[in-house]
């Protein structure tokens, strides 16, 4: 869960920086938000790959643990 929060915080930070820089450059309204979203997405894809993989691994592990618990519950129910 920490990896997911950390990655999300980094993404939001990149968006905020892009938003601020574009605002200073003169972009306004929907153009400002759209360009900031596109630019921050490209930068995060290139720069945050390591954090994205850590987040994906964390989510995958949590899903595997949940599946194991469900399978254990189903086996216990079947044995009764």
Biopython code that builds the backbone (N, CA, C, O; Angstrom):
import numpy as np
from Bio.PDB.StructureBuilder import StructureBuilder

atoms = [
    (1, "UNK", "N", (0.815, -1.180, 0.000)),
    (1, "UNK", "CA", (0.000, 0.000, 0.000)),
    (1, "UNK", "C", (0.869, 1.259, 0.000)),
    (1, "UNK", "O", (0.500, 2.277, -0.585)),
    (2, "UNK", "N", (2.003, 1.180, 0.649)),
    (2, "UNK", "CA", (2.891, 2.329, 0.692)),
    (2, "UNK", "C", (3.417, 2.655, -0.699)),
    (2, "UNK", "O", (3.550, 3.826, -1.052)),
    (3, "UNK", "N", (3.716, 1.631, -1.490)),
    (3, "UNK", "CA", (4.214, 1.863, -2.845)),
    (3, "UNK", "C", (3.165, 2.560, -3.705)),
    (3, "UNK", "O", (3.496, 3.419, -4.522)),
    (4, "UNK", "N", (1.912, 2.189, -3.520)),
    (4, "UNK", "CA", (0.829, 2.810, -4.281)),
    (4, "UNK", "C", (0.665, 4.274, -3.897)),
    (4, "UNK", "O", (0.517, 5.134, -4.764)),
    (5, "UNK", "N", (0.691, 4.555, -2.608)),
    (5, "UNK", "CA", (0.571, 5.937, -2.153)),
    (5, "UNK", "C", (1.761, 6.785, -2.603)),
    (5, "UNK", "O", (1.592, 7.937, -3.002)),
    (6, "UNK", "N", (2.951, 6.216, -2.537)),
    (6, "UNK", "CA", (4.149, 6.946, -2.935)),
    (6, "UNK", "C", (4.118, 7.270, -4.431)),
    (6, "UNK", "O", (4.423, 8.393, -4.831)),
    (7, "UNK", "N", (3.754, 6.294, -5.247)),
    (7, "UNK", "CA", (3.669, 6.518, -6.688)),
    (7, "UNK", "C", (2.605, 7.563, -7.008)),
    (7, "UNK", "O", (2.822, 8.442, -7.842)),
    (8, "UNK", "N", (1.466, 7.463, -6.349)),
    (8, "UNK", "CA", (0.388, 8.428, -6.584)),
    (8, "UNK", "C", (0.810, 9.838, -6.185)),
    (8, "UNK", "O", (0.490, 10.803, -6.879)),
    (9, "UNK", "N", (1.524, 9.959, -5.075)),
    (9, "UNK", "CA", (2.002, 11.267, -4.633)),
    (9, "UNK", "C", (3.005, 11.848, -5.634)),
    (9, "UNK", "O", (2.988, 13.045, -5.917)),
    (10, "UNK", "N", (3.865, 10.997, -6.157)),
    (10, "UNK", "CA", (4.824, 11.462, -7.161)),
    (10, "UNK", "C", (4.114, 11.914, -8.430)),
    (10, "UNK", "O", (4.484, 12.928, -9.022)),
    (11, "UNK", "N", (3.092, 11.164, -8.851)),
    (11, "UNK", "CA", (2.308, 11.554, -10.038)),
    (11, "UNK", "C", (1.623, 12.897, -9.833)),
    (11, "UNK", "O", (1.648, 13.759, -10.711)),
    (12, "UNK", "N", (1.010, 13.066, -8.664)),
    (12, "UNK", "CA", (0.348, 14.333, -8.364)),
    (12, "UNK", "C", (1.346, 15.486, -8.298)),
    (12, "UNK", "O", (1.054, 16.601, -8.729)),
    (13, "UNK", "N", (2.516, 15.204, -7.757)),
    (13, "UNK", "CA", (3.563, 16.228, -7.712)),
    (13, "UNK", "C", (4.008, 16.647, -9.100)),
    (13, "UNK", "O", (4.175, 17.835, -9.374)),
    (14, "UNK", "N", (4.201, 15.670, -9.975)),
    (14, "UNK", "CA", (4.571, 15.990, -11.355)),
    (14, "UNK", "C", (3.486, 16.803, -12.048)),
    (14, "UNK", "O", (3.779, 17.740, -12.790)),
    (15, "UNK", "N", (2.233, 16.440, -11.803)),
    (15, "UNK", "CA", (1.126, 17.194, -12.391)),
    (15, "UNK", "C", (1.121, 18.630, -11.882)),
    (15, "UNK", "O", (0.924, 19.565, -12.659)),
    (16, "UNK", "N", (1.338, 18.810, -10.584)),
    (16, "UNK", "CA", (1.340, 20.148, -10.000)),
    (16, "UNK", "C", (2.480, 20.997, -10.566)),
    (16, "UNK", "O", (2.293, 22.180, -10.851)),
    (17, "UNK", "N", (3.643, 20.401, -10.726)),
    (17, "UNK", "CA", (4.778, 21.129, -11.289)),
    (17, "UNK", "C", (4.493, 21.511, -12.735)),
    (17, "UNK", "O", (4.738, 22.648, -13.138)),
    (18, "UNK", "N", (3.979, 20.575, -13.512)),
    (18, "UNK", "CA", (3.645, 20.875, -14.910)),
    (18, "UNK", "C", (2.574, 21.952, -14.985)),
    (18, "UNK", "O", (2.649, 22.844, -15.830)),
    (19, "UNK", "N", (1.587, 21.875, -14.116)),
    (19, "UNK", "CA", (0.517, 22.869, -14.077)),
    (19, "UNK", "C", (1.082, 24.251, -13.772)),
    (19, "UNK", "O", (0.732, 25.231, -14.428)),
    (20, "UNK", "N", (1.954, 24.323, -12.779)),
    (20, "UNK", "CA", (2.560, 25.601, -12.407)),
    (20, "UNK", "C", (3.413, 26.190, -13.509)),
    (20, "UNK", "O", (3.336, 27.387, -13.789)),
    (21, "UNK", "N", (4.226, 25.357, -14.134)),
    (21, "UNK", "CA", (5.094, 25.851, -15.201)),
    (21, "UNK", "C", (4.288, 26.312, -16.416)),
    (21, "UNK", "O", (4.603, 27.333, -17.027)),
    (22, "UNK", "N", (3.267, 25.566, -16.754)),
    (22, "UNK", "CA", (2.432, 25.972, -17.885)),
    (22, "UNK", "C", (1.643, 27.236, -17.576)),
    (22, "UNK", "O", (1.414, 28.057, -18.464)),
    (23, "UNK", "N", (1.229, 27.398, -16.331)),
    (23, "UNK", "CA", (0.530, 28.624, -15.941)),
    (23, "UNK", "C", (1.457, 29.825, -16.087)),
    (23, "UNK", "O", (1.060, 30.877, -16.587)),
    (24, "UNK", "N", (2.701, 29.649, -15.640)),
    (24, "UNK", "CA", (3.678, 30.735, -15.778)),
    (24, "UNK", "C", (3.994, 31.021, -17.244)),
    (24, "UNK", "O", (4.340, 32.146, -17.603)),
    (25, "UNK", "N", (3.871, 29.995, -18.089)),
    (25, "UNK", "CA", (4.137, 30.169, -19.520)),
    (25, "UNK", "C", (2.959, 30.815, -20.237)),
    (25, "UNK", "O", (3.086, 31.211, -21.396)),
    (26, "UNK", "N", (1.805, 30.928, -19.562)),
    (26, "UNK", "CA", (0.689, 31.625, -20.164)),
    (26, "UNK", "C", (-0.502, 30.767, -20.550)),
    (26, "UNK", "O", (-1.485, 31.290, -21.075)),
    (27, "UNK", "N", (-0.443, 29.480, -20.310)),
    (27, "UNK", "CA", (-1.580, 28.613, -20.642)),
    (27, "UNK", "C", (-2.687, 28.842, -19.620)),
    (27, "UNK", "O", (-2.412, 29.062, -18.440)),
    (28, "UNK", "N", (-3.930, 28.791, -20.069)),
    (28, "UNK", "CA", (-5.062, 29.015, -19.179)),
    (28, "UNK", "C", (-6.191, 28.037, -19.491)),
    (28, "UNK", "O", (-6.203, 27.398, -20.543)),
    (29, "UNK", "N", (-7.137, 27.930, -18.562)),
    (29, "UNK", "CA", (-8.367, 27.162, -18.682)),
    (29, "UNK", "C", (-8.129, 25.689, -18.989)),
    (29, "UNK", "O", (-7.255, 25.060, -18.390)),
    (30, "UNK", "N", (-8.900, 25.141, -19.914)),
    (30, "UNK", "CA", (-8.850, 23.708, -20.225)),
    (30, "UNK", "C", (-7.525, 23.325, -20.876)),
    (30, "UNK", "O", (-7.045, 22.205, -20.701)),
    (31, "UNK", "N", (-6.940, 24.243, -21.618)),
    (31, "UNK", "CA", (-5.641, 23.990, -22.234)),
    (31, "UNK", "C", (-4.575, 23.747, -21.171)),
    (31, "UNK", "O", (-3.726, 22.868, -21.321)),
    (32, "UNK", "N", (-4.624, 24.518, -20.114)),
    (32, "UNK", "CA", (-3.672, 24.380, -19.023)),
    (32, "UNK", "C", (-3.761, 22.990, -18.401)),
    (32, "UNK", "O", (-2.745, 22.315, -18.235)),
    (33, "UNK", "N", (-4.957, 22.570, -18.062)),
    (33, "UNK", "CA", (-5.150, 21.270, -17.403)),
    (33, "UNK", "C", (-4.820, 20.125, -18.353)),
    (33, "UNK", "O", (-4.186, 19.149, -17.951)),
    (34, "UNK", "N", (-5.245, 20.237, -19.612)),
    (34, "UNK", "CA", (-4.986, 19.179, -20.586)),
    (34, "UNK", "C", (-3.507, 18.998, -20.869)),
    (34, "UNK", "O", (-2.996, 17.878, -20.867)),
    (35, "UNK", "N", (-2.828, 20.098, -21.111)),
    (35, "UNK", "CA", (-1.383, 20.000, -21.365)),
    (35, "UNK", "C", (-0.628, 19.492, -20.145)),
    (35, "UNK", "O", (0.301, 18.695, -20.274)),
    (36, "UNK", "N", (-1.024, 19.948, -18.963)),
    (36, "UNK", "CA", (-0.362, 19.478, -17.745)),
    (36, "UNK", "C", (-0.561, 17.980, -17.565)),
    (36, "UNK", "O", (0.364, 17.278, -17.156)),
    (37, "UNK", "N", (-1.752, 17.484, -17.864)),
    (37, "UNK", "CA", (-2.021, 16.046, -17.739)),
    (37, "UNK", "C", (-1.177, 15.243, -18.720)),
    (37, "UNK", "O", (-0.604, 14.217, -18.355)),
    (38, "UNK", "N", (-1.099, 15.709, -19.962)),
    (38, "UNK", "CA", (-0.326, 14.983, -20.978)),
    (38, "UNK", "C", (1.164, 15.018, -20.651)),
    (38, "UNK", "O", (1.841, 13.991, -20.712)),
    (39, "UNK", "N", (1.665, 16.177, -20.312)),
    (39, "UNK", "CA", (3.098, 16.310, -20.018)),
    (39, "UNK", "C", (3.481, 15.502, -18.783)),
    (39, "UNK", "O", (4.503, 14.817, -18.785)),
    (40, "UNK", "N", (2.665, 15.577, -17.724)),
    (40, "UNK", "CA", (2.994, 14.824, -16.512)),
    (40, "UNK", "C", (2.893, 13.317, -16.751)),
    (40, "UNK", "O", (3.652, 12.548, -16.161)),
    (41, "UNK", "N", (1.965, 12.887, -17.611)),
    (41, "UNK", "CA", (1.851, 11.457, -17.917)),
    (41, "UNK", "C", (3.090, 10.957, -18.667)),
    (41, "UNK", "O", (3.605, 9.878, -18.374)),
    (42, "UNK", "N", (3.559, 11.736, -19.620)),
    (42, "UNK", "CA", (4.757, 11.343, -20.376)),
    (42, "UNK", "C", (5.974, 11.292, -19.473)),
    (42, "UNK", "O", (6.753, 10.340, -19.516)),
    (43, "UNK", "N", (6.134, 12.325, -18.652)),
    (43, "UNK", "CA", (7.289, 12.355, -17.749)),
    (43, "UNK", "C", (7.223, 11.212, -16.742)),
    (43, "UNK", "O", (8.236, 10.571, -16.463)),
    (44, "UNK", "N", (6.045, 10.954, -16.201)),
    (44, "UNK", "CA", (5.934, 9.875, -15.217)),
    (44, "UNK", "C", (6.178, 8.515, -15.852)),
    (44, "UNK", "O", (6.739, 7.625, -15.213)),
    (45, "UNK", "N", (5.763, 8.345, -17.100)),
    (45, "UNK", "CA", (6.010, 7.081, -17.789)),
    (45, "UNK", "C", (7.512, 6.843, -17.933)),
    (45, "UNK", "O", (7.985, 5.715, -17.787)),
    (46, "UNK", "N", (8.243, 7.889, -18.215)),
    (46, "UNK", "CA", (9.681, 7.759, -18.421)),
    (46, "UNK", "C", (10.461, 7.710, -17.112)),
    (46, "UNK", "O", (11.403, 6.928, -16.978)),
    (47, "UNK", "N", (10.079, 8.534, -16.156)),
    (47, "UNK", "CA", (10.884, 8.716, -14.951)),
    (47, "UNK", "C", (10.470, 7.791, -13.808)),
    (47, "UNK", "O", (11.317, 7.364, -13.023)),
    (48, "UNK", "N", (9.201, 7.484, -13.711)),
    (48, "UNK", "CA", (8.701, 6.741, -12.553)),
    (48, "UNK", "C", (8.486, 5.255, -12.817)),
    (48, "UNK", "O", (7.684, 4.625, -12.128)),
    (49, "UNK", "N", (9.163, 4.694, -13.771)),
    (49, "UNK", "CA", (8.973, 3.278, -14.116)),
    (49, "UNK", "C", (9.282, 2.364, -12.927)),
    (49, "UNK", "O", (8.566, 1.392, -12.684)),
    (50, "UNK", "N", (10.330, 2.675, -12.202)),
    (50, "UNK", "CA", (10.733, 1.835, -11.065)),
    (50, "UNK", "C", (9.639, 1.837, -9.995)),
    (50, "UNK", "O", (9.315, 0.790, -9.433)),
    (51, "UNK", "N", (9.081, 2.993, -9.718)),
    (51, "UNK", "CA", (8.033, 3.103, -8.713)),
    (51, "UNK", "C", (6.732, 2.450, -9.187)),
    (51, "UNK", "O", (5.996, 1.865, -8.392)),
    (52, "UNK", "N", (6.461, 2.557, -10.477)),
    (52, "UNK", "CA", (5.261, 1.928, -11.037)),
    (52, "UNK", "C", (5.360, 0.411, -10.929)),
    (52, "UNK", "O", (4.372, -0.251, -10.611)),
    (53, "UNK", "N", (6.526, -0.140, -11.185)),
    (53, "UNK", "CA", (6.721, -1.582, -11.065)),
    (53, "UNK", "C", (6.602, -2.048, -9.612)),
    (53, "UNK", "O", (6.057, -3.118, -9.339)),
    (54, "UNK", "N", (7.116, -1.237, -8.684)),
    (54, "UNK", "CA", (6.992, -1.566, -7.267)),
    (54, "UNK", "C", (5.528, -1.554, -6.852)),
    (54, "UNK", "O", (5.087, -2.413, -6.089)),
    (55, "UNK", "N", (4.780, -0.586, -7.352)),
    (55, "UNK", "CA", (3.358, -0.506, -7.042)),
    (55, "UNK", "C", (2.623, -1.711, -7.618)),
    (55, "UNK", "O", (1.788, -2.310, -6.940)),
    (56, "UNK", "N", (2.924, -2.071, -8.858)),
    (56, "UNK", "CA", (2.273, -3.218, -9.495)),
    (56, "UNK", "C", (2.585, -4.509, -8.737)),
    (56, "UNK", "O", (1.708, -5.356, -8.567)),
    (57, "UNK", "N", (3.804, -4.658, -8.291)),
    (57, "UNK", "CA", (4.182, -5.837, -7.508)),
    (57, "UNK", "C", (3.440, -5.899, -6.181)),
    (57, "UNK", "O", (3.017, -6.970, -5.744)),
    (58, "UNK", "N", (3.287, -4.756, -5.552)),
    (58, "UNK", "CA", (2.566, -4.687, -4.284)),
    (58, "UNK", "C", (1.103, -5.062, -4.468)),
    (58, "UNK", "O", (0.549, -5.817, -3.669)),
    (59, "UNK", "N", (0.477, -4.542, -5.509)),
    (59, "UNK", "CA", (-0.926, -4.858, -5.780)),
    (59, "UNK", "C", (-1.085, -6.329, -6.126)),
    (59, "UNK", "O", (-2.026, -6.980, -5.672)),
    (60, "UNK", "N", (-0.172, -6.852, -6.925)),
    (60, "UNK", "CA", (-0.224, -8.261, -7.303)),
    (60, "UNK", "C", (-0.083, -9.165, -6.079)),
    (60, "UNK", "O", (-0.764, -10.185, -5.978)),
    (61, "UNK", "N", (0.784, -8.799, -5.166)),
    (61, "UNK", "CA", (0.972, -9.588, -3.947)),
    (61, "UNK", "C", (-0.292, -9.574, -3.090)),
    (61, "UNK", "O", (-0.687, -10.605, -2.546)),
    (62, "UNK", "N", (-0.921, -8.417, -2.972)),
    (62, "UNK", "CA", (-2.150, -8.334, -2.179)),
    (62, "UNK", "C", (-3.264, -9.168, -2.801)),
    (62, "UNK", "O", (-4.038, -9.802, -2.083)),
    (63, "UNK", "N", (-3.351, -9.174, -4.122)),
    (63, "UNK", "CA", (-4.364, -9.978, -4.804)),
    (63, "UNK", "C", (-4.096, -11.465, -4.591)),
    (63, "UNK", "O", (-5.024, -12.236, -4.349)),
    (64, "UNK", "N", (-2.833, -11.867, -4.679)),
    (64, "UNK", "CA", (-2.473, -13.274, -4.455)),
    (64, "UNK", "C", (-2.824, -13.708, -3.032)),
    (64, "UNK", "O", (-3.340, -14.804, -2.815)),
    (65, "UNK", "N", (-2.539, -12.836, -2.072)),
    (65, "UNK", "CA", (-2.870, -13.168, -0.676)),
    (65, "UNK", "C", (-4.374, -13.303, -0.490)),
    (65, "UNK", "O", (-4.831, -14.207, 0.211)),
    (66, "UNK", "N", (-5.141, -12.427, -1.101)),
    (66, "UNK", "CA", (-6.593, -12.496, -0.987)),
    (66, "UNK", "C", (-7.122, -13.772, -1.626)),
    (66, "UNK", "O", (-8.022, -14.411, -1.081)),
    (67, "UNK", "N", (-6.579, -14.145, -2.763)),
    (67, "UNK", "CA", (-7.012, -15.381, -3.432)),
    (67, "UNK", "C", (-6.696, -16.602, -2.578)),
    (67, "UNK", "O", (-7.505, -17.527, -2.492)),
    (68, "UNK", "N", (-5.517, -16.612, -1.942)),
    (68, "UNK", "CA", (-5.147, -17.727, -1.082)),
    (68, "UNK", "C", (-6.111, -17.852, 0.090)),
    (68, "UNK", "O", (-6.517, -18.956, 0.452)),
    (69, "UNK", "N", (-6.479, -16.707, 0.686)),
    (69, "UNK", "CA", (-7.423, -16.750, 1.809)),
    (69, "UNK", "C", (-8.782, -17.258, 1.354)),
    (69, "UNK", "O", (-9.428, -18.028, 2.065)),
    (70, "UNK", "N", (-9.219, -16.837, 0.181)),
    (70, "UNK", "CA", (-10.495, -17.323, -0.344)),
    (70, "UNK", "C", (-10.450, -18.823, -0.611)),
    (70, "UNK", "O", (-11.396, -19.546, -0.298)),
    (71, "UNK", "N", (-9.341, -19.284, -1.192)),
    (71, "UNK", "CA", (-9.199, -20.718, -1.456)),
    (71, "UNK", "C", (-9.180, -21.518, -0.158)),
    (71, "UNK", "O", (-9.778, -22.591, -0.080)),
    (72, "UNK", "N", (-8.492, -20.997, 0.862)),
    (72, "UNK", "CA", (-8.465, -21.690, 2.151)),
    (72, "UNK", "C", (-9.869, -21.767, 2.740)),
    (72, "UNK", "O", (-10.266, -22.802, 3.275)),
    (73, "UNK", "N", (-10.612, -20.683, 2.643)),
    (73, "UNK", "CA", (-11.977, -20.681, 3.154)),
    (73, "UNK", "C", (-12.868, -21.666, 2.406)),
    (73, "UNK", "O", (-13.694, -22.351, 3.009)),
    (74, "UNK", "N", (-12.694, -21.729, 1.108)),
    (74, "UNK", "CA", (-13.486, -22.664, 0.293)),
    (74, "UNK", "C", (-13.111, -24.104, 0.638)),
    (74, "UNK", "O", (-13.996, -24.957, 0.716)),
    (75, "UNK", "N", (-11.840, -24.399, 0.845)),
    (75, "UNK", "CA", (-11.432, -25.754, 1.213)),
    (75, "UNK", "C", (-11.969, -26.135, 2.582)),
    (75, "UNK", "O", (-12.414, -27.264, 2.789)),
    (76, "UNK", "N", (-11.926, -25.190, 3.520)),
    (76, "UNK", "CA", (-12.449, -25.468, 4.858)),
    (76, "UNK", "C", (-13.956, -25.703, 4.803)),
    (76, "UNK", "O", (-14.479, -26.570, 5.503)),
    (77, "UNK", "N", (-14.640, -24.943, 3.987)),
    (77, "UNK", "CA", (-16.083, -25.118, 3.848)),
    (77, "UNK", "C", (-16.417, -26.443, 3.192)),
    (77, "UNK", "O", (-17.386, -27.097, 3.577)),
    (78, "UNK", "N", (-15.629, -26.849, 2.208)),
    (78, "UNK", "CA", (-15.867, -28.114, 1.529)),
    (78, "UNK", "C", (-15.592, -29.310, 2.440)),
    (78, "UNK", "O", (-16.270, -30.332, 2.336)),
    (79, "UNK", "N", (-14.615, -29.192, 3.320)),
    (79, "UNK", "CA", (-14.276, -30.318, 4.196)),
    (79, "UNK", "C", (-15.340, -30.516, 5.277)),
    (79, "UNK", "O", (-15.477, -31.614, 5.816)),
    (80, "UNK", "N", (-16.084, -29.472, 5.592)),
    (80, "UNK", "CA", (-17.136, -29.613, 6.606)),
    (80, "UNK", "C", (-18.309, -30.235, 5.985)),
    (80, "UNK", "O", (-19.320, -30.451, 6.654)),
]
sb = StructureBuilder()
sb.init_structure("model")
sb.init_model(0)
sb.init_chain("A")
sb.init_seg("    ")
for serial, (resi, resn, name, xyz) in enumerate(atoms, 1):
    if name == "N":
        sb.init_residue(resn, " ", resi, " ")
    sb.init_atom(name, np.array(xyz, "f"), 0.0, 1.0, " ", f" {name:<3s}", serial, name[0])
structure = sb.get_structure()
